[in-house]
Each structure stands twice: as structure tokens, then as C-alpha cells.
């Protein structure tokens, strides 16, 4: 192996380390003394155009002599200058670069400056790793040696001695083999001669190991650049060396990050993702880690917190992640899920407000420090030996999700800038998964909120039916679908039972379902018979579909829904139902016998076939079960509808069981399966109203009926112990009977029903439904219905065979 081979035997440096770095040698006045080929590649000026001229030629910020002088003074005061700036290309373009000015000394006390410039717009293939390593390179101390054509040291900086232990006096004016004889220095000289002989300034990148003056050997990255004069000929060699021990650790940790980062995003649960972040960081970065999130990120509700936000929203965080090298996590006064107070004096608030990380390599709990003002944290710091802390904001764009805390207790080494850079990189990867989880939680909560508003929270069957339900959407993740069911109290102790199924599932089907459910409730308040209600509902669906299709900027909406509407009367024990393309209900008698009534199917809603719907009336004595369901419950990939209906009947053939238990049995066939459609079940048990709760009288259509009706009503209220309602009821009865006598010719029927409320019903042979009107000051009539509305909790009317019925309800507990 040759000497040159020995020099290159080390691992070749990664191109992302210092490749593309341009170097230039400047004097104390900022004049260019020597130029490199990479500098020409970066800014387009050759050595002959730059050497001997001011650096202001390529630095727009140094546009005059005064600015150059100020910049030189700053560099002298700081012993150098690192930072981001801009350079001007020969073609007029302005490039964003990272520049570092390093001062070097010569034997006679002369001073020169080495400017190293890297285009920060060029990243490695792994952009995130490149940012972390690039930032470390910019902050790491670099050794600089400038040698002449005989490889004698002409200038150097004071970092070199700290790297290899060779003093400046021993090095200046000497070749490497004179100051430090060894096989490695011979190989180094061979490389520098090759650079000079090539006549170019190409950076030769190698990793070699230079013996340290004290302590163990350390790896260095060394690059050699040929410096050119104004005539383009070589003037010497510039050697730049960087201790890459820290960067080796960075690469190792970044490799771990790359592998560990794949674990983020496996769940869309915010709290679980926060715990994953804490678990992966211990003991990789720290001995103790917490992940505290803002409230809006945890619950998925509320306005996202932006960088720069102020106010109480930032005062309390919620602990999502907690990990420690110690069993039981003794470092934390708070557990997962608990609210974490954030005192104004602590750096937490400033980190969240500014969006910038916080590093405190060492801290104590002495009086006057921020932790001393936080007794809970101060006590834990004393007990566990906390000595170094990092706070990294968890952010995506300008949205703040929370803050990650990294602490060291057992590890004696304090956190450094390199640790902070890695922690920021680690947190930024986790932040994407946390934001995805936050967005999912937000959408999930919105979907559930929508579903809760669309489906009834409590089924109120009154004294007519006992009801229970189950609902399982096909879209389990969002929990929404197009099925709906409802139990709607009607006048006269009756109840409406509804179930429907919109085409499709998911959020769009749920929105369409909500519109249909509201439409059904509105039509039910109009006291329409089931067949007429479905007819009007069908018209509504078609009009909505036509309105959507007329919108030029909106895609055509899929139209189609099935619905079954039934009205059960507990006084007569009769149930009238009609269906629009929906499956017939299952009716289970008290003896467990199940039947599926033969209902005219009817066309689904919105199809536009204009086929009239037909209603069927059934006798349902007390104790019968009515099961309304959607096809997702009885039709699966493995079984057809007939098999599913048979299984449903078998599960419900125990009418003496509680309804909730029956619902559970009926839903078992679809539990745990991959549903292809929403499945819903509405199960009701019929009741009949006791005859002693209903009083009915038939009166003639003459003026004597008003007084008689008042007396009959008063007597019945006394029998029911409802004398407190006598005055208001007599007035209501008087007005309704008066209207019936005035507008009808046949007999009049008065009925009082005592159930959850007191209902007064008056029916006659007139088919015109009453309409309230505003009576003028001089009008003698027109105030009767107004008086009824004031005396009752609600009132209305509905058509009946051979006439109409007007009703009014009063609360049994009369309130003044």
C-alpha cells in the first residue's frame, strides 16, 4: 500500500458533509488574497476577476468601504463570524448561503481570514438529516491551516492545537512531516502535493485519524483546497479539519431516528402517539421525557393555537406522553391525561409563544431560578437529580400542538447544541403524526357530533310503547351512516315509528339522512296519515335532488332512500303503516310467534315513479313486539335477506326478555364482521291505554252542547283528581265545541285522555281544518283558537274519516 493509499484508507466522507464548500483567503481589509475553484463554481467569478479586489464584489451587504470596515471589526471582536447571508453571482443572481469567517495568524503576526461558503439551498437526498448535519457542521469548531507551495505552514487558527496538540510555534514555517513526523503526515503531504500538481481547486474529502495530543484518538474530516492567485496559478493549499466524533454520533442517532420514525403514525390516537414519542426518546436522548399537548390537540375541538398566541389557552397543557429510565416515573408529579399547570415564569410558556426551543445545559433549584418558583417541579428535581433540560415545541407549520421536555438525571453529560438539533429533528417527525392524529380526532368528533344530532338521544314512546334501539355504521372509523330511526310522540297518546335507509354510507349519507329525518318530523307534526306522509316526503326528496342537479358547480347527488312510517294508537290498539321500498317489520306476539305483515312495498323515495303509497292497518294488542330494521342487519356477504330475516326472528322469539337484551341478541350476527352496509334496529313493545284513562261523549250539533260539554269535562276531571285544570279545560272545551257547532252539521264527539298530559279532543263532520287568525279590535269572532293556544301547551288538528279532529294538550302539573 502506498503512502497515498494510507491517507485514503479511511472511510470516504459523505458528500453531504462539506462538498460544494467554497473557500477564499482575505486580508485584514477584506481584500481577496486567494481564490478556489469551488468559489468560482459557486459565484461564477474566476480568480483573475476577484483576487486583489474587495469581498464586497460578491457580498451585497458590504456595498461600501464603511460596511466592510464594520464587518471586519465584528469579525475581530468575535474571533470569527458564522451565519446566513447572501452572495451575488456573476450573472446578477443572489444566492442564500451559510458563511463562516475564521481568523488565521502568521509567523510575523499578520492576520488573514478564511471565508468558507456553502449554498444552503442544496440539501442532501435525506433533507431532514442533511439539515441536522449541516447545522452541526456550521457550529462545530474547525481547524484551518494555510500552506505555501513547499507545504510550509503560513497561517493557522488556534483551533488546530486543540485538535491535535501541536502548538502554533512548532507548526508555523514547518511542513507536516517536520512538525509531526509520522506515516499519517507523510500521506497527508502526498495528498496536498497531488492537489497542487493538478492545478485545480477541487476539494478532496477524506476521513483520517490524526493522533491527538491528549486523550484518545478522534476521527477528523479533512479537506484540501488549492488556493489560486490573480494569474490563476497555485499559491498554496488550504486544509480544513473538523472533528467528526460528534457527527458520528449524530449519524448513529439519525439512523435510529429513521428506524424509530416508522413507528410514528401507526395509530390515529393523539394520546397514544404522544406516548410513542416519549417511549422512543428514552434512553435515546434523555433519561426522562414528557409530551404535553394543548387542549385543542387532545380533544380535537376548539381553535388551533398559533405561534405567538397569548392568553389562558396556553396556561394549561394535557400530558399525553411520559417515559423514564426509572421504574414508576418518579420524576413526574403528574400522570398521563392530567392537566399540567404552566407558570408564567417557566420557559414552557415562552417556548409555546415563540415556537423556539429552549436549552439549559445545567440548572439548579437555588432561589431566584424559574424552577425555584415551581415547588412541585423543584421538589422532583432535587429528589431525582435533574441537571440538564431541553424544551422543544411540537409544531406543524404555525400550529402549536404542545411541548416535549427532555431531562437528564443519571447521565452526567449536559445537553449540548447537537442534542438539541437531534431532539428538534425527532420531534418534527413525531409532530406530523400528532397533527394527523389531531386532524383525525377533530373530524371524528365532528362526525360523531353530527350523528348525535341526527339520531334521537332518547326514545320517547310515552305510554304507547317501550322502545330500544341499536345502530352500527359500516364506516366504523367515523361512526356515521345513512340509517335513521325515530319515535315521535303524536297527539292523543299516539306515537309514530320511523326507520329509513339512505343510499350509501359515511358522512354524505349521514347528511342526507339528517335532512330526511327533519322532514319526517315536520310532516309528522302535520298529523298526516302514513301513506300521505310518504307521498309528501317523496316530493321533498325529488325537489332537493332537482335543486342539486341545477347547480352548475356541484356534482350530481345520488338520490335514493327507503322508509317505513307507522302510527300506533294505544287507545284502539291499532297500528297503521306504509313503506317506501323498505323491508316489512317483524311482529312478535306474546307467545313468541313471529310474522312479517304483507305490506305494499312502494317505490323508494326520490325515484320519481309516481306510484301512490298504500297504508295497512293492523291490530296489535298489548305486549306485541314490533321490530323495524334496515337491510344491513339481515343481508350480509354470506347470507341473503331471507336467511337474515329468519335469524332475526329467531333472536327476537323471546318477547318476555328486556328490550335491551333482545337488541343485543338481534345484532350479534353482524357484530365483529366487516360490514358492507349500515345496520339499524328499532324494537318497540306495544302498550294499551287503560279505559279508565279515556272518557268519550257524543253531543248534538246545537248550542246546548257547549254547556253540557263543560259540565261533562268538569265532572271527569273531578273523577281523575284534576280539579286544578278545571277552569282552563272548560274554556278550551267551550271554544272547540263552539267552533264545531258553528261549522259542522253532524254529531260532535268530545274525548278527554289522561296520559302523560291531559288531551282534549273534539271531532266533527267538517273536513276544513281550523286556521288561527288575528282578530281586529272591533271583530266579534276569531279569538277562540288564540285563547286555546294560550291555555294549552300545544294544540293542532288532523283529518279523520268523515271529518276532522281538533285537539289541545295541557300539562298535568299546572304551573301559574
Secondary structure, DSSP 8 states (H G I E B T S, - for coil): --HHHHHT-S----TTTTTT-EEEEE-TTSBEEEE-HHHHHHHS--HHHHTTSBGGGT-TT--SHHHHHHHHHHHHHHTSEEEEEEEE-TTS-EEEEEEEEEEEE-TTS-EEEEEEEEETT---SSHHHHHHHHHHHHHS-EEEEEE-TT--EEEE-THHHHHH---HHHHBT--HHHHS-SHHHHHHHHHHHHHHHHTS---EEEEEEE--SSSS-EEEEEEEEEEE-TTS-EEEEEEEEEE-HHHHHHHHHHHHHHHHGGGTTS---HHHHHHHHHHHHBTTTBSEEEEEE-HHHHHS-S--EETT--SGGGTEEEEEEEEESSTT-TT-SS-TTSEEE--TTSHHHHHHHH---EEESS----TTSTGGG-HHHHHHHHHHT--EEEEEEEEETTEEEEEEEEEESS--S---HHHHHHHHHHHHHHHHHHHHHHHHHHHHHHHHHHHHHHS-SS---TTTEEEEEEEE-SBTTTTB-SEEEEEEE-GGG-EEEEEEEESS-SHHHHHHHHHHHHHHHHHHHTT--HHHHHHHHHHHHHHHHHHHHH-TTS------EEEEEEEEETTTTEEEEEEEB----EEE-TTS-EEE--------BTS--------EEEE--TT-EEEEE-HHHH--SSS-HHHHHHHHHHHH--TTS-HHHHHHHHHGGGTTS--SS-EEEEEEEE----GGGEEEEEE-SSTHHHHHHHHHHHHHHHHTT-GGGHHHHHHHHHHHHHHHHHH--S-EEEEEEESSEEEEEEEES--S--------TT-SSS-HHHHHHHHSSEEEEEEETTEEEEEEEEESS---
